Amino acid sequence: MIGTVSETPEAIDKIISFQDWLRETLANHPDKKYRHRRMDEVEELRSAILPQLRGVVREAHADAIRALQNPRRISLDQLRSPDMPAMEDLYPQALPIKTLMGYFGEVLAGVLCEYFSPMDETRWKVPAYLFGLHRHAFRYLERIRQVGKPKDPKHDQIYGRAGDDCLAFVLDREGKIVRSIVCEAKCLSKHNSNVLRDAHEKLNHEEGIPEDRIQVIAVLEERQRQMGEDPEITQWINALYELEFQVSSEYERCDLVCYICGNAPKIRPSWIDCQKPHSIYRGRRALEAIEVYLPNVQQLVRVVYGKEVDESEI
């Protein structure tokens, strides 16, 4: 782990950790089944954390970018109109800011899993993100690649990606999955109780094995096909396949709500109840709710994704 640095102007140029940038300001664990945490940004460190944020975002979208790349692009470039960009040159920064906010929420959920130990578990790993399955986003990019950005805001909407937002797992020493965590992520400029309710409701599936396990396998197998055999990726593929036959009493599925919000409550200590799960949640599993307060979060997302301000979005 990178060491903690002081919050002085001289320290801003130094590499800092996610734990430096997000400070836990409220934690309540009333029982083993429910945990609640609030994290606040150390705003003076926002500039310093940008390289790490850009790095995790770039890595999270790497599989989707490879899927968009045309292997014949170099040999055919002279036949393409100079006004028509390649798909991979548009992804993901050309997508609407609302879509990028959703993507950022999913990536930050993965960061919380790997760096902030939900359920007091330090071994969580996100083997792959599922952005490459967001077909609505790819169709949107193909439209603007050929005819330009839609002038009608109604045509600038993209349906969200179906399925789990982020999946993380724990491997034991034998390479078996002993824990999984299904994350539902929301990223908003302003608090919305309906969105928060929806996040909890989406975790109400009865399945103990995450539904998108097969999708993660497909992404990993495509990564191997494009990049060559990798022992670590092979281990994850085998473990995810074997999870279907998991009979170990050690195995546990957990749930996580990652609620990223631009405004913190002024009277209450948090938007999410600290004492008990949301009334809509009926998962009957270990649940952790993490609130992350990032003032002006939309601007942060723009900077991280390299998206320019569009006058139609103002």
C-alpha positions in Angstrom: 0.0 0.0 0.0 1.3 3.5 -0.8 2.0 5.5 2.3 -0.2 8.3 3.6 0.9 11.8 2.7 0.2 15.1 4.3 -2.5 17.3 3.0 -0.3 20.2 2.2 0.2 21.9 -1.2 3.7 20.4 -1.4 2.3 16.9 -1.2 -0.2 17.3 -4.0 2.4 16.4 -6.6 3.2 13.1 -4.9 1.5 9.8 -5.7 -1.3 9.2 -3.2 -3.6 6.2 -2.5 -7.3 5.9 -2.8 -7.4 5.6 1.0 -5.8 9.0 1.2 -8.3 10.5 -1.1 -11.5 9.0 0.4 -11.7 9.2 4.2 -14.2 7.2 6.2 -16.2 9.6 8.3 -19.0 7.4 9.5 -19.1 3.7 10.1 -21.8 1.6 11.7 -21.9 -2.2 11.9 -25.0 -3.0 13.9 -24.7 -6.7 13.1 -22.9 -9.1 10.9 -25.5 -8.9 8.2 -25.5 -5.2 7.7 -22.7 -2.6 7.5 -22.9 1.0 6.6 -20.1 3.4 5.8 -19.8 7.0 4.7 -16.7 8.3 2.9 -15.9 11.9 2.1 -13.4 13.2 -0.5 -10.4 15.0 0.7 -11.0 17.7 -1.9 -7.4 19.1 -1.8 -6.2 15.8 -3.1 -8.5 15.6 -6.1 -5.8 16.7 -8.6 -3.3 14.3 -7.1 -5.7 11.3 -7.4 -6.5 11.9 -11.1 -3.6 9.7 -12.5 -4.8 6.8 -10.4 -8.5 7.4 -11.4 -7.6 7.6 -15.1 -5.6 4.5 -14.8 -8.3 2.3 -13.2 -10.9 3.7 -15.7 -8.6 3.0 -18.6 -8.0 -0.6 -17.4 -11.7 -1.2 -16.7 -12.6 -0.2 -20.3 -9.6 -2.0 -22.0 -11.6 -5.1 -22.9 -14.4 -3.0 -24.5 -11.8 -0.9 -26.5 -10.1 -4.0 -27.8 -13.5 -5.3 -28.9 -14.1 -2.1 -30.9 -10.7 -2.1 -32.7 -10.8 -3.0 -36.4 -7.8 -5.4 -37.1 -7.9 -4.1 -40.7 -7.9 -0.4 -39.8 -4.3 0.3 -40.8 -4.5 -1.3 -44.2 -7.9 0.3 -44.9 -7.3 3.8 -43.4 -6.7 5.4 -46.8 -10.2 4.3 -47.9 -11.9 5.8 -44.9 -13.3 9.4 -45.0 -11.0 11.7 -42.9 -14.2 13.0 -41.3 -15.2 9.6 -40.0 -13.4 8.6 -36.8 -12.7 5.0 -35.8 -15.0 3.5 -33.1 -12.1 3.1 -30.6 -11.3 6.8 -31.0 -14.7 7.7 -29.7 -15.0 5.2 -26.9 -15.9 6.0 -24.1 -15.4 9.8 -24.0 -18.0 10.5 -26.8 -20.8 8.9 -24.9 -23.3 11.1 -23.0 -22.2 12.3 -19.6 -25.1 10.4 -18.0 -23.7 7.2 -19.4 -20.2 8.1 -18.2 -21.5 8.8 -14.7 -22.9 5.3 -14.6 -19.6 3.8 -15.8 -17.7 5.8 -13.2 -20.0 4.4 -10.5 -19.3 0.9 -11.6 -15.5 1.5 -11.7 -15.5 3.1 -8.2 -17.5 0.2 -6.9 -14.6 -2.0 -8.0 -12.2 0.3 -6.3 -14.1 0.1 -3.1 -14.0 -3.7 -3.2 -10.3 -3.9 -3.9 -9.0 -1.1 -1.7 -11.6 -0.6 1.1 -12.3 -4.2 2.3 -16.1 -4.5 2.3 -17.3 -7.1 4.8 -13.9 -6.9 6.4 -12.5 -8.9 3.5 -9.2 -7.8 2.1 -9.0 -10.3 -0.8 -11.7 -9.0 -3.2 -10.7 -8.9 -6.9 -12.6 -7.7 -9.9 -11.4 -10.1 -12.7 -13.2 -8.1 -15.5 -15.7 -5.3 -16.0 -18.6 -5.9 -18.4 -18.7 -2.6 -20.3 -18.2 -4.5 -23.6 -21.7 -5.8 -23.2 -23.3 -2.4 -23.4 -24.6 -2.7 -27.0 -26.7 0.4 -26.8 -23.6 2.5 -26.2 -21.9 0.9 -29.2 -24.9 1.6 -31.5 -24.9 5.2 -30.3 -21.2 5.6 -31.2 -21.8 4.1 -34.6 -24.5 6.7 -35.3 -22.4 9.6 -34.3 -19.4 8.2 -36.2 -21.4 8.2 -39.4 -23.8 11.1 -39.1 -22.5 13.1 -36.1 -23.9 13.9 -32.6 -27.7 13.9 -32.4 -29.2 17.4 -32.4 -32.4 16.3 -30.6 -31.6 15.6 -26.9 -34.2 12.8 -27.0 -31.9 10.9 -29.3 -28.9 11.5 -27.0 -30.2 8.9 -24.5 -28.7 5.5 -24.0 -30.4 2.7 -22.1 -28.4 1.4 -19.2 -26.6 -1.9 -19.4 -28.6 -4.8 -18.1 -27.1 -7.1 -15.4 -24.8 -6.7 -12.4 -22.9 -3.5 -12.2 -19.7 -5.0 -10.8 -18.7 -8.4 -9.5 -15.8 -9.2 -7.2 -14.6 -12.5 -5.9 -12.3 -14.1 -3.3 -10.1 -17.0 -4.3 -8.7 -19.4 -1.7 -5.2 -20.9 -1.8 -6.5 -23.7 -4.0 -8.0 -21.3 -6.6 -11.6 -21.9 -5.5 -14.0 -19.0 -5.2 -15.1 -18.8 -1.6 -16.9 -15.4 -1.6 -18.6 -13.3 -4.2 -20.0 -9.8 -4.0 -22.6 -8.3 -6.3 -22.3 -4.5 -6.5 -25.1 -2.1 -7.5 -23.6 1.3 -8.2 -25.3 4.7 -8.6 -23.5 8.0 -9.4 -25.5 11.2 -9.1 -24.9 14.9 -8.9 -27.8 15.3 -6.5 -29.4 12.8 -4.1 -32.4 10.9 -5.4 -34.2 8.7 -3.0 -35.9 6.8 -5.9 -32.6 5.9 -7.4 -31.3 4.8 -4.0 -34.3 2.6 -3.6 -33.8 1.1 -7.0 -30.2 0.2 -6.2 -31.3 -1.9 -3.2 -34.2 -3.4 -5.1 -32.0 -4.7 -7.8 -30.1 -6.8 -5.3 -33.1 -8.8 -4.3 -32.3 -11.8 -6.5 -32.4 -15.1 -4.7 -29.5 -16.7 -6.7 -26.5 -17.4 -4.6 -24.2 -17.4 -7.7 -24.0 -14.0 -9.5 -26.1 -14.0 -12.7 -23.3 -12.4 -14.8 -20.7 -15.0 -13.9 -20.9 -16.4 -17.4 -20.5 -12.9 -18.9 -17.3 -12.4 -16.9 -16.0 -15.7 -18.2 -16.8 -14.6 -21.8 -14.9 -11.4 -21.4 -11.9 -13.2 -19.9 -11.9 -15.8 -22.7 -11.9 -13.1 -25.3 -9.1 -11.3 -23.5 -7.0 -14.6 -23.7 -7.9 -15.0 -27.4 -6.6 -11.5 -28.2 -3.7 -11.2 -25.8 -2.5 -14.8 -25.4 -2.5 -17.3 -22.6 -2.1 -16.0 -19.1 -2.0 -18.3 -16.0 -3.9 -15.8 -13.8 -6.7 -15.3 -16.3 -6.9 -19.1 -16.8 -7.2 -19.6 -13.0 -10.1 -17.1 -12.9 -11.9 -18.8 -15.9 -11.6 -22.2 -14.2 -12.7 -20.9 -10.8 -15.8 -19.1 -12.3 -16.8 -22.2 -14.3 -16.4 -24.4 -11.2 -18.5 -22.0 -9.1 -21.6 -23.6 -10.8 -20.8 -26.8 -8.9 -19.7 -25.1 -5.7 -20.7 -27.2 -2.7 -18.3 -25.8 -0.2 -19.8 -24.6 3.1 -17.4 -21.8 3.0 -18.9 -20.1 -0.1 -20.9 -16.9 0.6 -22.5 -14.4 -1.7 -22.6 -10.8 -0.3 -24.2 -7.6 -1.7 -22.9 -4.0 -1.9 -24.6 -0.7 -2.7 -22.2 1.9 -3.9 -23.9 5.3 -3.7 -21.8 8.2 -5.1 -23.4 11.5 -4.6 -22.4 15.1 -5.2 -24.3 16.6 -2.2 -24.2 15.4 1.3 -27.2 15.7 3.7 -27.1 18.8 5.9 -29.2 17.5 8.8 -28.9 13.7 8.7 -25.5 12.0 9.0 -26.2 10.0 5.7 -28.7 9.4 3.0 -28.8 5.7 3.7 -30.0 4.3 7.0 -27.0 3.5 9.3 -28.9 1.0 11.5 -30.8 -1.3 9.1 -31.0 -2.1 5.4 -33.3 -0.2 3.1 -36.9 -1.5 3.5 -37.0 -2.6 -0.1 -34.0 -4.9 0.3 -35.0 -8.6 0.9 -31.8 -10.3 -0.1 -31.2 -12.0 3.3 -27.5 -11.8 2.7 -24.7 -9.8 4.2 -25.2 -6.3 2.8 -22.8 -3.3 2.9 -23.9 0.2 1.9 -21.2 2.7 1.1 -21.9 6.3 0.5 -19.2 8.3 -1.2 -19.6 12.1 -1.3 -17.8 13.8 -4.2 -18.7 17.5 -4.7 -19.1 18.5 -8.3 -18.8 14.8 -9.3 -20.0 15.4 -12.9 -16.9 17.7 -13.5 -14.7 15.0 -12.0 -16.1 12.4 -14.4 -15.6 14.7 -17.3 -12.0 15.2 -16.4 -11.3 11.5 -15.8 -12.9 10.5 -19.1 -11.6 13.4 -21.1 -15.0 14.6 -22.1 -15.5 18.1 -23.2 -18.5 20.2 -22.1 -21.3 20.1 -24.6 -23.5 23.2 -24.7 -26.6 21.0 -25.1 -25.9 19.4 -21.7 -25.7 22.7 -19.9 
